């Protein structure tokens, strides 16, 4: 299942809300944006979860939000 399919699931909004309440979430997201994606733009949620020692749910939300940011012109 790709990121787009996950975000269509009924529980997606609950997962996003839960992940965004994690204290380290902003730091994990920033680290991913600044250090991981420039070197490996095709990182999978599973790889990100292992690399940062975070849950798969958090990795999914991070990658989804960062993908949305890249789509939106600055």
C-alpha positions in Angstrom: 0.0 0.0 0.0 1.4 3.4 -0.9 1.2 6.6 1.1 -1.8 7.9 -0.9 -3.8 4.7 -0.1 -3.1 5.0 3.6 -4.4 8.6 3.7 -7.7 7.4 2.3 -8.3 5.0 5.2 -10.9 5.9 7.8 -8.5 6.0 10.7 -5.9 8.2 9.0 -7.1 11.4 10.7 -6.8 9.7 14.1 -3.3 8.4 13.3 -2.2 11.9 12.2 -3.6 13.5 15.3 -1.9 10.9 17.5 1.5 11.2 15.7 1.4 15.0 15.8 1.1 14.8 19.6 4.4 13.0 20.0 6.9 15.3 21.6 9.8 14.4 19.2 7.6 14.5 16.0 8.7 18.0 14.9 12.3 17.0 15.4 11.9 13.7 13.5 10.1 15.5 10.7 12.8 18.2 10.4 15.6 15.7 10.4 13.9 13.7 7.7 13.4 16.8 5.6 16.9 18.2 6.0 19.1 15.0 6.2 17.3 11.9 4.9 15.3 13.0 1.9 18.1 15.0 0.2 20.3 11.8 0.2 17.4 9.3 -0.4 14.3 10.8 -1.8 12.8 7.3 -2.2 13.1 6.2 1.4 10.2 3.9 2.4 8.2 4.3 5.6 9.7 1.0 6.8 13.3 2.3 6.2 12.5 5.6 7.9 11.0 3.9 10.9 14.1 1.7 11.3 16.5 4.5 10.7 14.9 6.9 13.3 13.7 4.1 15.6 10.2 5.4 15.4 6.9 3.7 14.7 5.7 2.9 11.2 2.7 5.2 11.8 4.9 8.1 12.6 7.1 7.4 9.5 4.0 7.3 7.3 2.7 10.6 8.6 6.1 12.3 8.2 6.6 11.1 4.7 3.0 12.0 3.7 3.3 15.5 5.1 6.7 16.1 3.5 5.3 14.9 0.2 2.5 17.4 0.5 5.0 20.2 1.3 7.0 19.4 -1.8 3.8 19.6 -3.9 2.9 23.1 -2.6 5.0 25.9 -4.1 6.8 28.1 -1.6 
